[in-house]
Amino acid sequence: MKWDKSAEKAITQIKEKNYTQLVKKLGYDGEVLLVGINYSTKTKKHSCVIKNFR
């Protein structure tokens, strides 16, 4: 989750920090849903991006 950035930036962070490797270490080898969420403090609204990742 990001504040005043973008939901896409949250997805980028997940990929850059290899958070998906944790799931693989636990033995899962299927598709993973990456969910990036942003909250705008100006508009008080959320935005969300969901992507498949293998």
PyMOL Python script that loads the backbone (N, CA, C, O; Angstrom):
from pymol import cmd

cmd.read_pdbstr("""\
ATOM      1  N   MET A   1       0.848  -1.176   0.000  1.00  0.00           N
ATOM      2  CA  MET A   1       0.000   0.000   0.000  1.00  0.00           C
ATOM      3  C   MET A   1       0.891   1.236   0.000  1.00  0.00           C
ATOM      4  O   MET A   1       1.921   1.279   0.672  1.00  0.00           O
ATOM      5  N   LYS A   2       0.482   2.218  -0.752  1.00  0.00           N
ATOM      6  CA  LYS A   2       1.196   3.487  -0.833  1.00  0.00           C
ATOM      7  C   LYS A   2       0.256   4.626  -0.447  1.00  0.00           C
ATOM      8  O   LYS A   2      -0.964   4.514  -0.571  1.00  0.00           O
ATOM      9  N   TRP A   3       0.838   5.701   0.014  1.00  0.00           N
ATOM     10  CA  TRP A   3       0.106   6.931   0.295  1.00  0.00           C
ATOM     11  C   TRP A   3       0.607   7.994  -0.669  1.00  0.00           C
ATOM     12  O   TRP A   3       1.808   8.252  -0.752  1.00  0.00           O
ATOM     13  N   ASP A   4      -0.303   8.597  -1.385  1.00  0.00           N
ATOM     14  CA  ASP A   4       0.009   9.702  -2.297  1.00  0.00           C
ATOM     15  C   ASP A   4       1.070   9.352  -3.343  1.00  0.00           C
ATOM     16  O   ASP A   4       1.865  10.205  -3.738  1.00  0.00           O
ATOM     17  N   LYS A   5       1.079   8.116  -3.781  1.00  0.00           N
ATOM     18  CA  LYS A   5       1.973   7.673  -4.866  1.00  0.00           C
ATOM     19  C   LYS A   5       1.070   7.145  -5.973  1.00  0.00           C
ATOM     20  O   LYS A   5       0.303   7.902  -6.567  1.00  0.00           O
ATOM     21  N   SER A   6       1.161   5.845  -6.252  1.00  0.00           N
ATOM     22  CA  SER A   6       0.251   5.211  -7.206  1.00  0.00           C
ATOM     23  C   SER A   6       0.158   3.724  -6.882  1.00  0.00           C
ATOM     24  O   SER A   6       1.073   3.142  -6.299  1.00  0.00           O
ATOM     25  N   ALA A   7      -0.949   3.130  -7.263  1.00  0.00           N
ATOM     26  CA  ALA A   7      -1.119   1.696  -7.069  1.00  0.00           C
ATOM     27  C   ALA A   7      -0.095   0.930  -7.904  1.00  0.00           C
ATOM     28  O   ALA A   7       0.378  -0.130  -7.495  1.00  0.00           O
ATOM     29  N   GLU A   8       0.241   1.465  -9.060  1.00  0.00           N
ATOM     30  CA  GLU A   8       1.246   0.836  -9.924  1.00  0.00           C
ATOM     31  C   GLU A   8       2.621   0.839  -9.238  1.00  0.00           C
ATOM     32  O   GLU A   8       3.384  -0.117  -9.377  1.00  0.00           O
ATOM     33  N   LYS A   9       2.932   1.893  -8.511  1.00  0.00           N
ATOM     34  CA  LYS A   9       4.200   1.969  -7.770  1.00  0.00           C
ATOM     35  C   LYS A   9       4.248   0.896  -6.681  1.00  0.00           C
ATOM     36  O   LYS A   9       5.312   0.344  -6.401  1.00  0.00           O
ATOM     37  N   ALA A  10       3.120   0.604  -6.079  1.00  0.00           N
ATOM     38  CA  ALA A  10       3.068  -0.460  -5.071  1.00  0.00           C
ATOM     39  C   ALA A  10       3.373  -1.816  -5.712  1.00  0.00           C
ATOM     40  O   ALA A  10       4.081  -2.631  -5.120  1.00  0.00           O
ATOM     41  N   ILE A  11       2.849  -2.063  -6.910  1.00  0.00           N
ATOM     42  CA  ILE A  11       3.142  -3.305  -7.638  1.00  0.00           C
ATOM     43  C   ILE A  11       4.637  -3.377  -7.959  1.00  0.00           C
ATOM     44  O   ILE A  11       5.255  -4.432  -7.811  1.00  0.00           O
ATOM     45  N   THR A  12       5.205  -2.276  -8.390  1.00  0.00           N
ATOM     46  CA  THR A  12       6.635  -2.230  -8.704  1.00  0.00           C
ATOM     47  C   THR A  12       7.466  -2.572  -7.475  1.00  0.00           C
ATOM     48  O   THR A  12       8.449  -3.307  -7.576  1.00  0.00           O
ATOM     49  N   GLN A  13       7.086  -2.054  -6.331  1.00  0.00           N
ATOM     50  CA  GLN A  13       7.816  -2.344  -5.096  1.00  0.00           C
ATOM     51  C   GLN A  13       7.747  -3.830  -4.751  1.00  0.00           C
ATOM     52  O   GLN A  13       8.745  -4.409  -4.322  1.00  0.00           O
ATOM     53  N   ILE A  14       6.604  -4.442  -4.928  1.00  0.00           N
ATOM     54  CA  ILE A  14       6.456  -5.875  -4.656  1.00  0.00           C
ATOM     55  C   ILE A  14       7.441  -6.662  -5.518  1.00  0.00           C
ATOM     56  O   ILE A  14       8.106  -7.576  -5.030  1.00  0.00           O
ATOM     57  N   LYS A  15       7.533  -6.308  -6.792  1.00  0.00           N
ATOM     58  CA  LYS A  15       8.439  -7.000  -7.705  1.00  0.00           C
ATOM     59  C   LYS A  15       9.901  -6.721  -7.373  1.00  0.00           C
ATOM     60  O   LYS A  15      10.715  -7.644  -7.355  1.00  0.00           O
ATOM     61  N   GLU A  16      10.243  -5.462  -7.112  1.00  0.00           N
ATOM     62  CA  GLU A  16      11.637  -5.091  -6.828  1.00  0.00           C
ATOM     63  C   GLU A  16      12.170  -5.740  -5.557  1.00  0.00           C
ATOM     64  O   GLU A  16      13.342  -6.109  -5.490  1.00  0.00           O
ATOM     65  N   LYS A  17      11.327  -5.878  -4.567  1.00  0.00           N
ATOM     66  CA  LYS A  17      11.764  -6.451  -3.291  1.00  0.00           C
ATOM     67  C   LYS A  17      11.575  -7.967  -3.231  1.00  0.00           C
ATOM     68  O   LYS A  17      11.812  -8.587  -2.194  1.00  0.00           O
ATOM     69  N   ASN A  18      11.147  -8.559  -4.351  1.00  0.00           N
ATOM     70  CA  ASN A  18      10.996 -10.012  -4.462  1.00  0.00           C
ATOM     71  C   ASN A  18      10.103 -10.623  -3.375  1.00  0.00           C
ATOM     72  O   ASN A  18      10.391 -11.706  -2.864  1.00  0.00           O
ATOM     73  N   TYR A  19       9.035  -9.931  -3.033  1.00  0.00           N
ATOM     74  CA  TYR A  19       8.113 -10.460  -2.032  1.00  0.00           C
ATOM     75  C   TYR A  19       7.481 -11.770  -2.484  1.00  0.00           C
ATOM     76  O   TYR A  19       7.060 -12.575  -1.653  1.00  0.00           O
ATOM     77  N   THR A  20       7.412 -11.987  -3.784  1.00  0.00           N
ATOM     78  CA  THR A  20       6.816 -13.225  -4.294  1.00  0.00           C
ATOM     79  C   THR A  20       7.683 -14.446  -3.977  1.00  0.00           C
ATOM     80  O   THR A  20       7.185 -15.571  -3.998  1.00  0.00           O
ATOM     81  N   GLN A  21       8.962 -14.245  -3.687  1.00  0.00           N
ATOM     82  CA  GLN A  21       9.839 -15.366  -3.351  1.00  0.00           C
ATOM     83  C   GLN A  21       9.414 -16.033  -2.049  1.00  0.00           C
ATOM     84  O   GLN A  21       9.629 -17.233  -1.877  1.00  0.00           O
ATOM     85  N   LEU A  22       8.826 -15.290  -1.143  1.00  0.00           N
ATOM     86  CA  LEU A  22       8.346 -15.861   0.114  1.00  0.00           C
ATOM     87  C   LEU A  22       7.309 -16.943  -0.148  1.00  0.00           C
ATOM     88  O   LEU A  22       7.325 -17.997   0.488  1.00  0.00           O
ATOM     89  N   VAL A  23       6.418 -16.680  -1.077  1.00  0.00           N
ATOM     90  CA  VAL A  23       5.379 -17.653  -1.410  1.00  0.00           C
ATOM     91  C   VAL A  23       6.010 -18.914  -2.000  1.00  0.00           C
ATOM     92  O   VAL A  23       5.595 -20.028  -1.682  1.00  0.00           O
ATOM     93  N   LYS A  24       7.000 -18.735  -2.850  1.00  0.00           N
ATOM     94  CA  LYS A  24       7.679 -19.884  -3.456  1.00  0.00           C
ATOM     95  C   LYS A  24       8.442 -20.688  -2.409  1.00  0.00           C
ATOM     96  O   LYS A  24       8.494 -21.916  -2.489  1.00  0.00           O
ATOM     97  N   LYS A  25       9.036 -20.008  -1.425  1.00  0.00           N
ATOM     98  CA  LYS A  25       9.755 -20.708  -0.354  1.00  0.00           C
ATOM     99  C   LYS A  25       8.813 -21.571   0.471  1.00  0.00           C
ATOM    100  O   LYS A  25       9.227 -22.576   1.047  1.00  0.00           O
ATOM    101  N   LEU A  26       7.564 -21.183   0.527  1.00  0.00           N
ATOM    102  CA  LEU A  26       6.567 -21.962   1.256  1.00  0.00           C
ATOM    103  C   LEU A  26       6.036 -23.137   0.442  1.00  0.00           C
ATOM    104  O   LEU A  26       5.200 -23.907   0.914  1.00  0.00           O
ATOM    105  N   GLY A  27       6.537 -23.264  -0.800  1.00  0.00           N
ATOM    106  CA  GLY A  27       6.180 -24.417  -1.615  1.00  0.00           C
ATOM    107  C   GLY A  27       5.111 -24.179  -2.660  1.00  0.00           C
ATOM    108  O   GLY A  27       4.739 -25.111  -3.374  1.00  0.00           O
ATOM    109  N   TYR A  28       4.614 -22.982  -2.772  1.00  0.00           N
ATOM    110  CA  TYR A  28       3.584 -22.696  -3.770  1.00  0.00           C
ATOM    111  C   TYR A  28       4.247 -22.377  -5.101  1.00  0.00           C
ATOM    112  O   TYR A  28       5.199 -21.598  -5.158  1.00  0.00           O
ATOM    113  N   ASP A  29       3.736 -22.988  -6.178  1.00  0.00           N
ATOM    114  CA  ASP A  29       4.352 -22.782  -7.487  1.00  0.00           C
ATOM    115  C   ASP A  29       3.342 -22.344  -8.542  1.00  0.00           C
ATOM    116  O   ASP A  29       3.578 -22.533  -9.735  1.00  0.00           O
ATOM    117  N   GLY A  30       2.240 -21.773  -8.128  1.00  0.00           N
ATOM    118  CA  GLY A  30       1.229 -21.336  -9.088  1.00  0.00           C
ATOM    119  C   GLY A  30       1.269 -19.836  -9.313  1.00  0.00           C
ATOM    120  O   GLY A  30       2.237 -19.161  -8.964  1.00  0.00           O
ATOM    121  N   GLU A  31       0.211 -19.338  -9.895  1.00  0.00           N
ATOM    122  CA  GLU A  31       0.102 -17.898 -10.114  1.00  0.00           C
ATOM    123  C   GLU A  31      -0.179 -17.181  -8.793  1.00  0.00           C
ATOM    124  O   GLU A  31      -0.822 -17.720  -7.892  1.00  0.00           O
ATOM    125  N   VAL A  32       0.314 -15.972  -8.713  1.00  0.00           N
ATOM    126  CA  VAL A  32       0.116 -15.137  -7.527  1.00  0.00           C
ATOM    127  C   VAL A  32      -0.554 -13.846  -7.989  1.00  0.00           C
ATOM    128  O   VAL A  32      -0.202 -13.299  -9.034  1.00  0.00           O
ATOM    129  N   LEU A  33      -1.504 -13.368  -7.220  1.00  0.00           N
ATOM    130  CA  LEU A  33      -2.110 -12.068  -7.510  1.00  0.00           C
ATOM    131  C   LEU A  33      -1.343 -10.996  -6.763  1.00  0.00           C
ATOM    132  O   LEU A  33      -1.202 -11.057  -5.542  1.00  0.00           O
ATOM    133  N   LEU A  34      -0.849 -10.015  -7.499  1.00  0.00           N
ATOM    134  CA  LEU A  34      -0.201  -8.863  -6.888  1.00  0.00           C
ATOM    135  C   LEU A  34      -1.249  -7.757  -6.780  1.00  0.00           C
ATOM    136  O   LEU A  34      -1.920  -7.433  -7.760  1.00  0.00           O
ATOM    137  N   VAL A  35      -1.385  -7.191  -5.606  1.00  0.00           N
ATOM    138  CA  VAL A  35      -2.391  -6.158  -5.375  1.00  0.00           C
ATOM    139  C   VAL A  35      -1.685  -4.901  -4.881  1.00  0.00           C
ATOM    140  O   VAL A  35      -1.081  -4.891  -3.808  1.00  0.00           O
ATOM    141  N   GLY A  36      -1.770  -3.852  -5.676  1.00  0.00           N
ATOM    142  CA  GLY A  36      -1.200  -2.566  -5.304  1.00  0.00           C
ATOM    143  C   GLY A  36      -2.326  -1.600  -4.978  1.00  0.00           C
ATOM    144  O   GLY A  36      -3.272  -1.442  -5.750  1.00  0.00           O
ATOM    145  N   ILE A  37      -2.211  -0.955  -3.824  1.00  0.00           N
ATOM    146  CA  ILE A  37      -3.252  -0.033  -3.365  1.00  0.00           C
ATOM    147  C   ILE A  37      -2.619   1.319  -3.052  1.00  0.00           C
ATOM    148  O   ILE A  37      -1.546   1.384  -2.452  1.00  0.00           O
ATOM    149  N   ASN A  38      -3.276   2.378  -3.453  1.00  0.00           N
ATOM    150  CA  ASN A  38      -2.836   3.719  -3.127  1.00  0.00           C
ATOM    151  C   ASN A  38      -3.978   4.457  -2.443  1.00  0.00           C
ATOM    152  O   ASN A  38      -5.146   4.295  -2.795  1.00  0.00           O
ATOM    153  N   TYR A  39      -3.613   5.270  -1.461  1.00  0.00           N
ATOM    154  CA  TYR A  39      -4.581   6.130  -0.786  1.00  0.00           C
ATOM    155  C   TYR A  39      -4.152   7.578  -0.982  1.00  0.00           C
ATOM    156  O   TYR A  39      -3.024   7.951  -0.661  1.00  0.00           O
ATOM    157  N   SER A  40      -5.054   8.382  -1.505  1.00  0.00           N
ATOM    158  CA  SER A  40      -4.779   9.801  -1.712  1.00  0.00           C
ATOM    159  C   SER A  40      -5.277  10.583  -0.505  1.00  0.00           C
ATOM    160  O   SER A  40      -6.467  10.568  -0.188  1.00  0.00           O
ATOM    161  N   THR A  41      -4.360  11.260   0.160  1.00  0.00           N
ATOM    162  CA  THR A  41      -4.763  12.064   1.314  1.00  0.00           C
ATOM    163  C   THR A  41      -5.499  13.331   0.883  1.00  0.00           C
ATOM    164  O   THR A  41      -6.216  13.935   1.681  1.00  0.00           O
ATOM    165  N   LYS A  42      -5.326  13.734  -0.373  1.00  0.00           N
ATOM    166  CA  LYS A  42      -6.028  14.926  -0.869  1.00  0.00           C
ATOM    167  C   LYS A  42      -7.489  14.634  -1.182  1.00  0.00           C
ATOM    168  O   LYS A  42      -8.382  15.378  -0.777  1.00  0.00           O
ATOM    169  N   THR A  43      -7.727  13.526  -1.919  1.00  0.00           N
ATOM    170  CA  THR A  43      -9.088  13.205  -2.339  1.00  0.00           C
ATOM    171  C   THR A  43      -9.788  12.237  -1.389  1.00  0.00           C
ATOM    172  O   THR A  43     -11.002  12.048  -1.467  1.00  0.00           O
ATOM    173  N   LYS A  44      -9.014  11.628  -0.493  1.00  0.00           N
ATOM    174  CA  LYS A  44      -9.540  10.623   0.460  1.00  0.00           C
ATOM    175  C   LYS A  44     -10.078   9.388  -0.265  1.00  0.00           C
ATOM    176  O   LYS A  44     -10.983   8.717   0.231  1.00  0.00           O
ATOM    177  N   LYS A  45      -9.512   9.089  -1.450  1.00  0.00           N
ATOM    178  CA  LYS A  45      -9.946   7.931  -2.229  1.00  0.00           C
ATOM    179  C   LYS A  45      -8.806   6.936  -2.385  1.00  0.00           C
ATOM    180  O   LYS A  45      -7.627   7.286  -2.327  1.00  0.00           O
ATOM    181  N   HIS A  46      -9.202   5.680  -2.585  1.00  0.00           N
ATOM    182  CA  HIS A  46      -8.254   4.605  -2.831  1.00  0.00           C
ATOM    183  C   HIS A  46      -8.256   4.259  -4.313  1.00  0.00           C
ATOM    184  O   HIS A  46      -9.271   4.415  -4.992  1.00  0.00           O
ATOM    185  N   SER A  47      -7.119   3.790  -4.811  1.00  0.00           N
ATOM    186  CA  SER A  47      -7.058   3.196  -6.142  1.00  0.00           C
ATOM    187  C   SER A  47      -6.359   1.847  -5.989  1.00  0.00           C
ATOM    188  O   SER A  47      -5.578   1.636  -5.061  1.00  0.00           O
ATOM    189  N   CYS A  48      -6.657   0.945  -6.914  1.00  0.00           N
ATOM    190  CA  CYS A  48      -6.154  -0.419  -6.787  1.00  0.00           C
ATOM    191  C   CYS A  48      -5.790  -0.971  -8.162  1.00  0.00           C
ATOM    192  O   CYS A  48      -6.477  -0.715  -9.151  1.00  0.00           O
ATOM    193  N   VAL A  49      -4.688  -1.740  -8.207  1.00  0.00           N
ATOM    194  CA  VAL A  49      -4.274  -2.448  -9.416  1.00  0.00           C
ATOM    195  C   VAL A  49      -4.048  -3.891  -9.000  1.00  0.00           C
ATOM    196  O   VAL A  49      -3.395  -4.156  -7.991  1.00  0.00           O
ATOM    197  N   ILE A  50      -4.591  -4.828  -9.780  1.00  0.00           N
ATOM    198  CA  ILE A  50      -4.406  -6.252  -9.519  1.00  0.00           C
ATOM    199  C   ILE A  50      -3.796  -6.880 -10.761  1.00  0.00           C
ATOM    200  O   ILE A  50      -4.291  -6.691 -11.872  1.00  0.00           O
ATOM    201  N   LYS A  51      -2.704  -7.639 -10.561  1.00  0.00           N
ATOM    202  CA  LYS A  51      -2.032  -8.281 -11.690  1.00  0.00           C
ATOM    203  C   LYS A  51      -1.687  -9.730 -11.356  1.00  0.00           C
ATOM    204  O   LYS A  51      -1.367 -10.059 -10.214  1.00  0.00           O
ATOM    205  N   ASN A  52      -1.758 -10.580 -12.362  1.00  0.00           N
ATOM    206  CA  ASN A  52      -1.286 -11.961 -12.212  1.00  0.00           C
ATOM    207  C   ASN A  52       0.219 -11.971 -12.293  1.00  0.00           C
ATOM    208  O   ASN A  52       0.806 -11.197 -13.049  1.00  0.00           O
ATOM    209  N   PHE A  53       0.856 -12.840 -11.520  1.00  0.00           N
ATOM    210  CA  PHE A  53       2.302 -12.967 -11.543  1.00  0.00           C
ATOM    211  C   PHE A  53       2.653 -14.442 -11.427  1.00  0.00           C
ATOM    212  O   PHE A  53       2.059 -15.172 -10.634  1.00  0.00           O
ATOM    213  N   ARG A  54       3.597 -14.862 -12.202  1.00  0.00           N
ATOM    214  CA  ARG A  54       4.034 -16.270 -12.148  1.00  0.00           C
ATOM    215  C   ARG A  54       5.462 -16.323 -11.777  1.00  0.00           C
ATOM    216  O   ARG A  54       6.033 -17.409 -11.674  1.00  0.00           O
TER     217      ARG A  54
END
""", "prot")
cmd.dss("prot")
cmd.show_as("cartoon", "prot")
cmd.util.cbc("prot")
cmd.orient("prot")
